[in-house]
C-alpha cells in the first residue's frame, strides 16, 4: 500500500514538473517558430503552430540589416567581464564575512541584498550624468562596472553561502602551516568551493547577458549588446513580429546552449553543501 502511494506521488510529481517545464518553455518555442514565418503568417488570426510556409528569410534580413556578430561579441565581453570582475571582488568579501565575521556582518549582507530592491530608474540620471562627465558613455568600462555592481550582491551572497559550508578548521590548519590570506583563498578555499564558484559564474553570466534596462539606456552603438539588437526591431512604424522573433532567437541561442551544456555544473554548484 505504501509503495503504491509513493509510486502515485512520484507519477503526479513528474506530470506536474513536465507541465510546468512545458509552460515555461512554450513562449521560447513560440518565438522560435514565429521566426520561421512570414510577417503575414506571424500576425495571422488564428495563428498556425506547425503548418505554415517555413522560411529563413527573416534570419537573412536580420543579418543584412545588423551586424549580429558585433552585438554578440559585445554581449560576451560585457557578461564575462562584469562577472569576472565581480568574482575578484566578491571572493575576498565573502571569505571575510564567512570566516572573520563581525557584529554587523549579517546587517551588511542584508543591506547589500536590499540594494536589489532599489528602482533602477531612480539612479539612472546620476549614472548617465557621471558617464557623460567622464566621457565613458557607451563604453565597455561603463557597462562592465554597472553590470558588476548590480549583480555583486547576488555574487557575494552565493559565495558567502558556499563558504559557510566549508569547515573553518581546514583554514585554521592552513594558517598553522604558514598560509597567508592570499594563499588561504587561492590554494585552500577556492579549490574546495570550486563547484559553488562555477555555478555563481554561470548564473551571473546569464543575468548580465539578459540585462536590458541598463544596456539600453547606457549604450547607443559602440558597446550595444544583443538586448539592443533585439530592441532595434521595435520601431515607430510598428513591430515586425517575424523579424523580431528571429532577432530574439539569435540573441537567446548562445545562452540557451551554454545553459544546456552546463546544467550539471549549475545543479551541482547550487546544491553544493546541501548534503554532507
N, C-alpha and C positions, 0 to 999 in steps of 0.2 A: 504493500500500500504506500509506504513512504517513498519507495523507489519510483512508483508511478506518479506521485505528486511532484517529486523532484524532476522527473522527465518532462512533465507537463509545464512546470515553471521554466525549465530551460527552453522548451519549444516556444512558449509565449514570449520569453525574453528575446530569443533570436528573431522572432517575427517583428516585435516592436523595434528592435535595433535596425533591422533591414528597412522597415518602414520609415524610420527617422533618417537613416542614411540616404534613401531614395528621395525623400522630401528635401533634404539639404542639397543634394546633388542635382536635382531637377532644373533649377534655374541655370546652372552651368551647362547642363546638357542642352537646354533650350537655346541658350546663347550660341553654342557651337553649331547646332542645327540651323539656326537663323543665318549664320554667317555663310552658309552654302546656298541660300535662297536669293532670288532677285528681289529688288526693292518692292515690287508689286506683291510678290508672294509673302514677303516679310510682314506686310500690313494687311494681308487678306483676312477676311472675316466670313466664316470661321477659319482659324488657322489650320494649316496642314502640318502633320507631325513628321511623317517619313515620306509620304507620297507627293513629291514635288520635283521640279527640274533642278537637280544638283548642279552647281556651278562654282568654279574657282575665281570667277571674275572679281568678286569683292576683294579677295586677297591680292590679286594683281593690281587693282586700282589703288588699294591702300598703300602698297609698297611703292607704286609710282608717285603717289601724292606726297608721301612722307618717307623719310629715311628711317625705317624701323630699327635697323641695327644701331643707329646712333642713339635713339631713345633707349634701346636695350642696354647698351654699354653704360649709359648714364645711370640706369636703374641698378646695374651691377655695382658700379663704383660707389653710389650713394648708400645702398643697403649694406654691402660688405664693409665699406669704410666706416660707416657710423657704428656698425655692430662691433668691429674690432676695436675701435676707439673706446666704445662703451665697456667692453670686456677689460681692457687695460686699466680703466679707471675703477670698475666695479669689483674686480678680484681683490685688490688690497682693502677696499672699503668693506666688502663682505667678510673678509678674513678678520679685520679688526672688530667688527660687530659680533662675529660668531665666537671668537676666541679671546678677545680682550674687551668684553662688554663693559660699558659704564652704566651709571644710574639712568641715563637718558637714552640709552640705545634703542629701546622699543619706541620711545617718543619720536626719535629721529626717523625710524623706519616708517612709522605711521604718517609722519609729516611728508616724507618722500612720496609715499603712496597717495596722499591727499592731493599732491600737485597734479595727478592724473585727472582729478575732478574739475580742475580749472578750465573754464571755457576757452578754447584755443583762440577764438576771435577776440577775446579780451586783451590778449598780449600781441596780437598781430601787428597793430600800428607801431608800437615801440620797436619791435624787431625789424620791421621794414625801414623805419627811420634810422636805426643803428646801422643796418646793412647798407643803406644808401650813403650815409655819412662816411662809413669806412670803405665805400666803393667795392663791396663784395656781394652786392645783389646779383642774383642769377649766376652764382658761382658754386663750385663743388664744396669749398670750405664752409660756406654758409649752410648749405643743405646738410652736410655731414654733421656739423655741430648741432643744428636744430634737431635732426632725427636722433642723434645720440642722446641729447638732453631729454627729449620726450619719452624715450624708451629706457633711460637709465634707471628710473625707479623699479621697473619690472626686472631688469637685469640684476640689480642689487638684491632685490627680494628673492629671486630664484636662486642666486648663488648663495645667499645667506642661508636659505633653507637646506641646500645641499651640504654646505659646510658644517651645519649643525649636526648632521648625521655622522660626521667623522669623529671618532674618539679623540678627545684632546690629549690623551696620554701619548698618542703617536707623535704629536707635535712636541710634547714635552721631552720625549726621548730624543728627538732630533735636536732640540736645543741643548740637551745634555751632551750630545756629541759635537757641539760647537757650531751648529747651523744658525746662521743669522736669519733675519726676517726674509731677505731675498731668497736664500737657499730653501728656507722653510716653505715659502709659497711656490717656488718654481719646481723644486725637486721632491717635495713630500706631498703638499696639499693638492697641487694641480693634477698630478698623475692619478691620485686617488679619487678626485672629483671629476675626472675627465668625462664620464657619461653625462653628468649634470651640466658641465660647461658646454659640451657639444649640443645638448638639447636647447640650452639657453641661446647659443649662437644661431642655431637653425630657426628657432621661434622668432628671434629678433630680426633676422634677415627677412622673414616673411612679413613681420609688422612694418619694417621700413619699406619693403617692396610695395606694400599695399597702401601706404600713406598717401593721401590725396590732398588734404586741406593745405598743408604747408608747401608741398611741391607745386601746387597750382598757384599759390599766392606769392611764392618767393622765387619763381623762375619765369622766364619768358621763352628763351631759345637755347642758350648755351648749355645749361645744366638740366634741361627739362627731361624727366624720366618718362616711363611708359604711361603713368597716370595722365600726364599732359597729352601724350599721344592719343589716348582714348578720348579725352575731353575735346580734342580738336574736331571731332566728328559730330559735335553738337554746335550748330550754327544758327544765326538769326533766320536763315531760310527754312529751318526745320531739322528734325532728326532723320538721319539716314540709317534706318534700323539695321539693314543688312551689312552695310559698311561698318557701322558702329559695333556690331556683333563680331565682325571679322577682326577689327582692331582689338576688341576686348579679348577674343580668343588668343590672338598673338601675344597679348600682354600677360595673360594668366598662364599660358602654356609652360614657360620656363619654371615658374614657381610651383605649378602642379607636378611637373616632372621631378623637381627637387624634393617635394614633399613625399611623392610616391616612393622614391628610391631611398629616402632617409627615414621612413616611417618607423622602422625598427629602432633606429638610434633615438628618435624622438620619444617613443614609448619607453624605451629603456631609461632614458635620461629623466623623463617626467615621473617615473616610478622609482627613481634612484633613492635608496634608503628606506623604501616603504616596507620591505621585508628584510629582516636581519637574520 
